[in-house]
Amino acid sequence: MEIPDVQYARSGDVAIAYQTIGEGPVDLVFVRGFAGDLLSVWEQPLLVRFARELASFTRLTMIDKRGTGLSDRVREVPTLETRMDDLRAVMDEIGADSAVLWTAQEGARLATLFAATSPERTAGLVLFDPTAKGRRTEDYPWALGGEEWRVRLREVRDGWGRAEFLDGLLAEWAPTKADDPEFRRWFVGHMRRGLSPGSALAFFRMMMDSDVSDVLPAVRVPTIVLSSPPERGPGEFFARRIHGGRLVELPSVVGIYHWVDPEAYEIAMRETRALVERVGAPAPPTRVLSTVLFTDLVGSTEQASALGDRAWRELLARYHTAIRRRLGEHRGEEVDTAGDGFFATFDGPGRAIECACSIRDDLRGLGLAVRAGIHTGECEVADGKVAGVAVHVGARISTLAGPGEVLVSGTVKDLVAGSGIAFDDRGAHALKGVPGQWRLFAVGA
């Protein structure tokens, strides 16, 4: 059997490995939920069947995520935002204007964030046993608790790559294959080639901390949630929150590999084919997930009075230049400016935080203090500009920031898990004109 050639797309300085097969009219991108590598896919007959059938009615592209498999190993923990950039880079490389995204478990966090942020590039989603967050909360009781995570991380740190540890994962993830020696040999090799011990620990930590539950209502593309009975709760959580999301129950499969069970495989393939047959080119979005940044100078009136009009105008011009330079570096879009305040949008919260911190540090050199507020939420799009509650939330957060402080919503903090950005909890706040209590966090200096 001929193995498809491995290609590489550049995402910044990182090479992302992918394979493309099939000539169907719709692009489908398969993003592995956990880890593995492209070449050992073709050593497992059940996975080969899965890939070949998808390629019979789509142009199928399979990706090794940054830091896994044949893609470049990286020092930093890849965030969801970084992986969105990688997905765009591969789609650009293959000339896919839009694609159906097929993924599972933790991969659903990447897929839904991409769909909410770039709906014009997302034809649809197929999500198998998706997980929205890593930590157990009152409204999400299916995740691990704090002590369970401490045990799991310790086990991964001490055991990843060892046959006995991976045997335990196999019994948990594909129990019907745990006593199959051929499948076991393949699984152990697949995991070892997919992640190094250090990468595995970093990946599990990112899984623990990331949370896309606030993002799900902003997903407005055709979505199928394939759910096995043990994962019915998380599946319903996803399907209820996504507009038009449809829950499809699978038979009593236990584990993370639907393709090892004949009945589950047939249902998943039938539903995928039906979705592919009905999707077309995505319509121009009227709503999109966006990260908004508001900045405002502290004490500007007093400084203007002390400097005089001419000197203040010159300082303000340098301030505007510094902000616009940083917006350009971090892919920010200037939406509005009013005197000493700026409003900008970003396609990822990590870039917005980096931009705000750079602005803060630049302005210290000018003798100026800036306050900044950041929020990620669904915005209305009209004439190239964004509006809506998310914009108001970002503006209200900025008014609560202290001099030199970058203040973010809990949604932003959850979406940058794995970035290494430190936060200080500022507690729950009421935002003027916005319902509810909002947990806010200050970015570490």
MONOR-V187414 format. One record per residue. N is the residue number from 0. SS is DSSP state (~ for helix, > for strand, _ for the rest). PHI is phi in whole degrees, -180 to 180 (999 if undefined). PSI is psi as a letter, one per 20 degrees, with the letter a starting at -180 (* if undefined). Layout:
BEGIN
n:N ss:SS phi:PHI psi:PSI
n:N ss:SS phi:PHI psi:PSI
END
This chain:
BEGIN
n:0 ss:_ phi:999 psi:p
n:1 ss:_ phi:-78 psi:p
n:2 ss:_ phi:-91 psi:p
n:3 ss:_ phi:-58 psi:q
n:4 ss:_ phi:-66 psi:q
n:5 ss:_ phi:-88 psi:p
n:6 ss:> phi:-115 psi:r
n:7 ss:> phi:-134 psi:p
n:8 ss:> phi:-113 psi:q
n:9 ss:> phi:-91 psi:p
n:10 ss:> phi:-119 psi:n
n:11 ss:_ phi:67 psi:c
n:12 ss:_ phi:-96 psi:j
n:13 ss:> phi:-108 psi:p
n:14 ss:> phi:-94 psi:p
n:15 ss:> phi:-108 psi:p
n:16 ss:> phi:-83 psi:q
n:17 ss:> phi:-152 psi:r
n:18 ss:> phi:-130 psi:q
n:19 ss:> phi:-126 psi:p
n:20 ss:> phi:-139 psi:q
n:21 ss:_ phi:91 psi:r
n:22 ss:_ phi:-133 psi:k
n:23 ss:_ phi:-66 psi:r
n:24 ss:_ phi:-76 psi:i
n:25 ss:_ phi:-121 psi:p
n:26 ss:> phi:-79 psi:p
n:27 ss:> phi:-128 psi:p
n:28 ss:> phi:-108 psi:p
n:29 ss:> phi:-97 psi:o
n:30 ss:> phi:-111 psi:o
n:31 ss:_ phi:-57 psi:p
n:32 ss:_ phi:-66 psi:g
n:33 ss:_ phi:-111 psi:d
n:34 ss:_ phi:-141 psi:r
n:35 ss:_ phi:160 psi:a
n:36 ss:_ phi:-148 psi:q
n:37 ss:~ phi:-60 psi:g
n:38 ss:~ phi:-70 psi:h
n:39 ss:~ phi:-75 psi:i
n:40 ss:~ phi:-54 psi:g
n:41 ss:_ phi:-82 psi:j
n:42 ss:_ phi:-98 psi:i
n:43 ss:_ phi:-114 psi:o
n:44 ss:~ phi:-54 psi:h
n:45 ss:~ phi:-67 psi:h
n:46 ss:~ phi:-73 psi:h
n:47 ss:~ phi:-61 psi:g
n:48 ss:~ phi:-58 psi:g
n:49 ss:~ phi:-60 psi:g
n:50 ss:~ phi:-66 psi:g
n:51 ss:~ phi:-63 psi:h
n:52 ss:~ phi:-70 psi:g
n:53 ss:~ phi:-59 psi:h
n:54 ss:~ phi:-73 psi:i
n:55 ss:_ phi:-77 psi:i
n:56 ss:_ phi:-133 psi:j
n:57 ss:_ phi:-139 psi:r
n:58 ss:> phi:-95 psi:o
n:59 ss:> phi:-93 psi:p
n:60 ss:> phi:-122 psi:p
n:61 ss:> phi:-112 psi:q
n:62 ss:> phi:-122 psi:p
n:63 ss:_ phi:-93 psi:o
n:64 ss:_ phi:-63 psi:q
n:65 ss:_ phi:-45 psi:p
n:66 ss:_ phi:84 psi:i
n:67 ss:_ phi:-128 psi:q
n:68 ss:_ phi:54 psi:c
n:69 ss:_ phi:-90 psi:i
n:70 ss:_ phi:-75 psi:r
n:71 ss:_ phi:-58 psi:p
n:72 ss:_ phi:-74 psi:q
n:73 ss:_ phi:-132 psi:q
n:74 ss:_ phi:-76 psi:g
n:75 ss:_ phi:-81 psi:q
n:76 ss:_ phi:-76 psi:p
n:77 ss:_ phi:-67 psi:p
n:78 ss:_ phi:-88 psi:r
n:79 ss:~ phi:-60 psi:h
n:80 ss:~ phi:-64 psi:g
n:81 ss:~ phi:-63 psi:g
n:82 ss:~ phi:-69 psi:h
n:83 ss:~ phi:-63 psi:g
n:84 ss:~ phi:-60 psi:g
n:85 ss:~ phi:-64 psi:g
n:86 ss:~ phi:-63 psi:g
n:87 ss:~ phi:-62 psi:g
n:88 ss:~ phi:-62 psi:g
n:89 ss:~ phi:-67 psi:g
n:90 ss:~ phi:-62 psi:h
n:91 ss:~ phi:-63 psi:g
n:92 ss:~ phi:-63 psi:h
n:93 ss:~ phi:-90 psi:i
n:94 ss:_ phi:75 psi:k
n:95 ss:_ phi:-95 psi:o
n:96 ss:_ phi:-67 psi:h
n:97 ss:_ phi:-150 psi:r
n:98 ss:> phi:-156 psi:q
n:99 ss:> phi:-79 psi:p
n:100 ss:> phi:-104 psi:p
n:101 ss:> phi:-118 psi:p
n:102 ss:> phi:-156 psi:a
n:103 ss:> phi:-147 psi:r
n:104 ss:_ phi:46 psi:c
n:105 ss:_ phi:-61 psi:h
n:106 ss:~ phi:-59 psi:h
n:107 ss:~ phi:-65 psi:h
n:108 ss:~ phi:-68 psi:g
n:109 ss:~ phi:-62 psi:g
n:110 ss:~ phi:-63 psi:g
n:111 ss:~ phi:-72 psi:h
n:112 ss:~ phi:-64 psi:g
n:113 ss:~ phi:-64 psi:g
n:114 ss:~ phi:-64 psi:h
n:115 ss:~ phi:-73 psi:h
n:116 ss:~ phi:-83 psi:h
n:117 ss:_ phi:-127 psi:m
n:118 ss:~ phi:-63 psi:h
n:119 ss:~ phi:-70 psi:i
n:120 ss:~ phi:-110 psi:j
n:121 ss:> phi:-119 psi:o
n:122 ss:> phi:-79 psi:h
n:123 ss:> phi:177 psi:r
n:124 ss:> phi:-129 psi:p
n:125 ss:> phi:-122 psi:o
n:126 ss:> phi:-123 psi:o
n:127 ss:> phi:-100 psi:p
n:128 ss:_ phi:42 psi:l
n:129 ss:_ phi:-71 psi:q
n:130 ss:_ phi:-120 psi:p
n:131 ss:_ phi:-94 psi:h
n:132 ss:> phi:-151 psi:q
n:133 ss:_ phi:-92 psi:h
n:134 ss:> phi:-104 psi:q
n:135 ss:_ phi:-66 psi:p
n:136 ss:> phi:-134 psi:r
n:137 ss:_ phi:-61 psi:h
n:138 ss:_ phi:-92 psi:j
n:139 ss:> phi:-142 psi:m
n:140 ss:_ phi:-81 psi:j
n:141 ss:_ phi:-88 psi:i
n:142 ss:_ phi:-82 psi:r
n:143 ss:> phi:-73 psi:q
n:144 ss:_ phi:-87 psi:r
n:145 ss:~ phi:-59 psi:g
n:146 ss:~ phi:-67 psi:h
n:147 ss:~ phi:-62 psi:h
n:148 ss:~ phi:-68 psi:h
n:149 ss:~ phi:-61 psi:g
n:150 ss:~ phi:-66 psi:g
n:151 ss:~ phi:-63 psi:g
n:152 ss:~ phi:-65 psi:h
n:153 ss:~ phi:-65 psi:g
n:154 ss:~ phi:-64 psi:g
n:155 ss:~ phi:-65 psi:g
n:156 ss:~ phi:-59 psi:g
n:157 ss:~ phi:-87 psi:h
n:158 ss:~ phi:-119 psi:i
n:159 ss:_ phi:-58 psi:p
n:160 ss:_ phi:94 psi:h
n:161 ss:_ phi:-76 psi:p
n:162 ss:~ phi:-59 psi:g
n:163 ss:~ phi:-66 psi:h
n:164 ss:~ phi:-69 psi:g
n:165 ss:~ phi:-67 psi:h
n:166 ss:~ phi:-61 psi:h
n:167 ss:~ phi:-65 psi:h
n:168 ss:~ phi:-64 psi:g
n:169 ss:~ phi:-61 psi:g
n:170 ss:~ phi:-63 psi:h
n:171 ss:~ phi:-83 psi:h
n:172 ss:~ phi:-92 psi:h
n:173 ss:> phi:-146 psi:m
n:174 ss:~ phi:-59 psi:h
n:175 ss:~ phi:-71 psi:i
n:176 ss:~ phi:-111 psi:j
n:177 ss:_ phi:-63 psi:h
n:178 ss:_ phi:-100 psi:j
n:179 ss:_ phi:-94 psi:o
n:180 ss:~ phi:-62 psi:h
n:181 ss:~ phi:-67 psi:g
n:182 ss:~ phi:-65 psi:h
n:183 ss:~ phi:-61 psi:g
n:184 ss:~ phi:-60 psi:g
n:185 ss:~ phi:-64 psi:g
n:186 ss:~ phi:-61 psi:g
n:187 ss:~ phi:-61 psi:g
n:188 ss:~ phi:-65 psi:g
n:189 ss:~ phi:-60 psi:g
n:190 ss:~ phi:-70 psi:g
n:191 ss:~ phi:-63 psi:h
n:192 ss:~ phi:-79 psi:i
n:193 ss:~ phi:-78 psi:g
n:194 ss:_ phi:-141 psi:p
n:195 ss:_ phi:-76 psi:r
n:196 ss:~ phi:-56 psi:g
n:197 ss:~ phi:-67 psi:h
n:198 ss:~ phi:-66 psi:h
n:199 ss:~ phi:-63 psi:g
n:200 ss:~ phi:-63 psi:g
n:201 ss:~ phi:-63 psi:h
n:202 ss:~ phi:-65 psi:g
n:203 ss:~ phi:-64 psi:h
n:204 ss:~ phi:-65 psi:g
n:205 ss:~ phi:-64 psi:g
n:206 ss:~ phi:-60 psi:h
n:207 ss:~ phi:-64 psi:g
n:208 ss:~ phi:-95 psi:h
n:209 ss:_ phi:-78 psi:q
n:210 ss:> phi:-156 psi:o
n:211 ss:_ phi:-114 psi:j
n:212 ss:_ phi:-60 psi:h
n:213 ss:_ phi:-74 psi:i
n:214 ss:_ phi:-84 psi:h
n:215 ss:~ phi:-55 psi:g
n:216 ss:~ phi:-64 psi:i
n:217 ss:~ phi:-88 psi:i
n:218 ss:_ phi:-84 psi:p
n:219 ss:_ phi:-131 psi:k
n:220 ss:_ phi:-114 psi:q
n:221 ss:_ phi:-55 psi:p
n:222 ss:> phi:-137 psi:p
n:223 ss:> phi:-115 psi:p
n:224 ss:> phi:-109 psi:o
n:225 ss:> phi:-90 psi:p
n:226 ss:> phi:-130 psi:p
n:227 ss:_ phi:-83 psi:q
n:228 ss:~ phi:-51 psi:g
n:229 ss:~ phi:-63 psi:h
n:230 ss:~ phi:-110 psi:k
n:231 ss:~ phi:-61 psi:h
n:232 ss:~ phi:-60 psi:g
n:233 ss:~ phi:-61 psi:h
n:234 ss:~ phi:-64 psi:g
n:235 ss:~ phi:-64 psi:h
n:236 ss:~ phi:-56 psi:g
n:237 ss:~ phi:-65 psi:g
n:238 ss:~ phi:-61 psi:h
n:239 ss:~ phi:-69 psi:h
n:240 ss:~ phi:-91 psi:i
n:241 ss:_ phi:-90 psi:p
n:242 ss:_ phi:-60 psi:o
n:243 ss:_ phi:75 psi:j
n:244 ss:_ phi:-64 psi:p
n:245 ss:> phi:-120 psi:p
n:246 ss:> phi:-89 psi:p
n:247 ss:> phi:-119 psi:o
n:248 ss:> phi:-82 psi:p
n:249 ss:_ phi:-101 psi:r
n:250 ss:_ phi:-66 psi:a
n:251 ss:_ phi:-71 psi:m
n:252 ss:_ phi:-86 psi:p
n:253 ss:_ phi:-113 psi:p
n:254 ss:> phi:126 psi:a
n:255 ss:_ phi:-104 psi:j
n:256 ss:_ phi:-113 psi:n
n:257 ss:~ phi:-67 psi:h
n:258 ss:~ phi:-77 psi:i
n:259 ss:~ phi:-88 psi:i
n:260 ss:_ phi:-106 psi:p
n:261 ss:~ phi:-57 psi:g
n:262 ss:~ phi:-69 psi:g
n:263 ss:~ phi:-62 psi:g
n:264 ss:~ phi:-59 psi:g
n:265 ss:~ phi:-63 psi:g
n:266 ss:~ phi:-64 psi:g
n:267 ss:~ phi:-61 psi:g
n:268 ss:~ phi:-69 psi:g
n:269 ss:~ phi:-62 psi:g
n:270 ss:~ phi:-68 psi:h
n:271 ss:~ phi:-64 psi:g
n:272 ss:~ phi:-60 psi:g
n:273 ss:~ phi:-64 psi:g
n:274 ss:~ phi:-66 psi:g
n:275 ss:~ phi:-60 psi:h
n:276 ss:~ phi:-69 psi:h
n:277 ss:~ phi:-103 psi:i
n:278 ss:_ phi:-85 psi:q
n:279 ss:_ phi:-126 psi:a
n:280 ss:_ phi:-66 psi:p
n:281 ss:_ phi:-59 psi:p
n:282 ss:_ phi:-73 psi:q
n:283 ss:_ phi:-55 psi:p
n:284 ss:_ phi:-70 psi:q
n:285 ss:_ phi:-103 psi:i
n:286 ss:> phi:-138 psi:q
n:287 ss:> phi:-152 psi:q
n:288 ss:> phi:-76 psi:p
n:289 ss:> phi:-141 psi:q
n:290 ss:> phi:-103 psi:p
n:291 ss:> phi:-108 psi:q
n:292 ss:> phi:-124 psi:p
n:293 ss:> phi:-118 psi:p
n:294 ss:> phi:-124 psi:q
n:295 ss:> phi:-153 psi:p
n:296 ss:> phi:-74 psi:q
n:297 ss:_ phi:-95 psi:p
n:298 ss:_ phi:69 psi:k
n:299 ss:~ phi:-67 psi:h
n:300 ss:~ phi:-63 psi:g
n:301 ss:~ phi:-66 psi:g
n:302 ss:~ phi:-67 psi:g
n:303 ss:~ phi:-62 psi:g
n:304 ss:~ phi:-66 psi:h
n:305 ss:~ phi:-73 psi:h
n:306 ss:~ phi:-85 psi:h
n:307 ss:_ phi:94 psi:r
n:308 ss:~ phi:-61 psi:g
n:309 ss:~ phi:-64 psi:g
n:310 ss:~ phi:-64 psi:h
n:311 ss:~ phi:-68 psi:g
n:312 ss:~ phi:-61 psi:g
n:313 ss:~ phi:-66 psi:g
n:314 ss:~ phi:-67 psi:h
n:315 ss:~ phi:-65 psi:h
n:316 ss:~ phi:-64 psi:g
n:317 ss:~ phi:-66 psi:h
n:318 ss:~ phi:-61 psi:g
n:319 ss:~ phi:-63 psi:g
n:320 ss:~ phi:-63 psi:g
n:321 ss:~ phi:-63 psi:g
n:322 ss:~ phi:-67 psi:g
n:323 ss:~ phi:-66 psi:h
n:324 ss:~ phi:-63 psi:g
n:325 ss:~ phi:-69 psi:h
n:326 ss:~ phi:-60 psi:g
n:327 ss:~ phi:-64 psi:h
n:328 ss:~ phi:-68 psi:h
n:329 ss:_ phi:-111 psi:j
n:330 ss:_ phi:60 psi:k
n:331 ss:_ phi:-86 psi:q
n:332 ss:> phi:-112 psi:o
n:333 ss:> phi:-70 psi:p
n:334 ss:> phi:-101 psi:g
n:335 ss:> phi:-159 psi:q
n:336 ss:> phi:-143 psi:p
n:337 ss:> phi:-137 psi:n
n:338 ss:_ phi:68 psi:d
n:339 ss:_ phi:-107 psi:j
n:340 ss:> phi:-117 psi:q
n:341 ss:> phi:-125 psi:q
n:342 ss:> phi:-128 psi:p
n:343 ss:> phi:-139 psi:q
n:344 ss:> phi:-122 psi:q
n:345 ss:> phi:-138 psi:q
n:346 ss:_ phi:-92 psi:j
n:347 ss:_ phi:-161 psi:q
n:348 ss:~ phi:-69 psi:h
n:349 ss:~ phi:-61 psi:g
n:350 ss:~ phi:-65 psi:h
n:351 ss:~ phi:-64 psi:g
n:352 ss:~ phi:-65 psi:g
n:353 ss:~ phi:-60 psi:g
n:354 ss:~ phi:-65 psi:g
n:355 ss:~ phi:-62 psi:g
n:356 ss:~ phi:-67 psi:h
n:357 ss:~ phi:-65 psi:g
n:358 ss:~ phi:-61 psi:g
n:359 ss:~ phi:-57 psi:g
n:360 ss:~ phi:-69 psi:h
n:361 ss:~ phi:-61 psi:g
n:362 ss:~ phi:-72 psi:h
n:363 ss:~ phi:-59 psi:h
n:364 ss:~ phi:-67 psi:h
n:365 ss:_ phi:-94 psi:j
n:366 ss:_ phi:79 psi:k
n:367 ss:_ phi:-114 psi:q
n:368 ss:_ phi:-116 psi:p
n:369 ss:> phi:-124 psi:q
n:370 ss:> phi:-109 psi:q
n:371 ss:> phi:-139 psi:q
n:372 ss:> phi:-127 psi:p
n:373 ss:> phi:-133 psi:p
n:374 ss:> phi:-147 psi:q
n:375 ss:> phi:-116 psi:p
n:376 ss:> phi:-166 psi:r
n:377 ss:> phi:-76 psi:p
n:378 ss:> phi:-121 psi:q
n:379 ss:> phi:-81 psi:q
n:380 ss:> phi:-114 psi:p
n:381 ss:> phi:-149 psi:p
n:382 ss:_ phi:55 psi:k
n:383 ss:_ phi:78 psi:j
n:384 ss:> phi:-118 psi:q
n:385 ss:> phi:-111 psi:q
n:386 ss:> phi:-153 psi:r
n:387 ss:_ phi:118 psi:a
n:388 ss:~ phi:-60 psi:h
n:389 ss:~ phi:-59 psi:h
n:390 ss:~ phi:-66 psi:g
n:391 ss:~ phi:-63 psi:h
n:392 ss:~ phi:-61 psi:g
n:393 ss:~ phi:-58 psi:g
n:394 ss:~ phi:-65 psi:g
n:395 ss:~ phi:-67 psi:h
n:396 ss:~ phi:-62 psi:g
n:397 ss:~ phi:-62 psi:h
n:398 ss:~ phi:-70 psi:i
n:399 ss:~ phi:-91 psi:i
n:400 ss:_ phi:-73 psi:q
n:401 ss:_ phi:-86 psi:r
n:402 ss:_ phi:-57 psi:p
n:403 ss:_ phi:74 psi:j
n:404 ss:_ phi:-105 psi:p
n:405 ss:> phi:-107 psi:o
n:406 ss:> phi:-109 psi:p
n:407 ss:> phi:-129 psi:r
n:408 ss:> phi:-80 psi:r
n:409 ss:~ phi:-61 psi:h
n:410 ss:~ phi:-61 psi:g
n:411 ss:~ phi:-62 psi:g
n:412 ss:~ phi:-57 psi:g
n:413 ss:~ phi:-65 psi:h
n:414 ss:~ phi:-80 psi:i
n:415 ss:_ phi:-104 psi:k
n:416 ss:_ phi:-55 psi:p
n:417 ss:_ phi:93 psi:i
n:418 ss:_ phi:-79 psi:i
n:419 ss:_ phi:84 psi:i
n:420 ss:_ phi:-71 psi:p
n:421 ss:_ phi:-93 psi:q
n:422 ss:> phi:-130 psi:q
n:423 ss:> phi:-111 psi:p
n:424 ss:> phi:-71 psi:p
n:425 ss:> phi:-103 psi:j
n:426 ss:> phi:83 psi:a
n:427 ss:> phi:-91 psi:q
n:428 ss:> phi:-136 psi:q
n:429 ss:> phi:-87 psi:p
n:430 ss:> phi:-107 psi:p
n:431 ss:_ phi:-54 psi:p
n:432 ss:_ phi:81 psi:j
n:433 ss:> phi:-120 psi:p
n:434 ss:> phi:-65 psi:q
n:435 ss:> phi:85 psi:r
n:436 ss:> phi:-103 psi:q
n:437 ss:> phi:-123 psi:p
n:438 ss:> phi:-81 psi:p
n:439 ss:> phi:-118 psi:q
n:440 ss:> phi:-137 psi:p
n:441 ss:> phi:-97 psi:p
n:442 ss:> phi:-72 psi:p
n:443 ss:_ phi:-60 psi:q
n:444 ss:_ phi:-69 psi:*
END
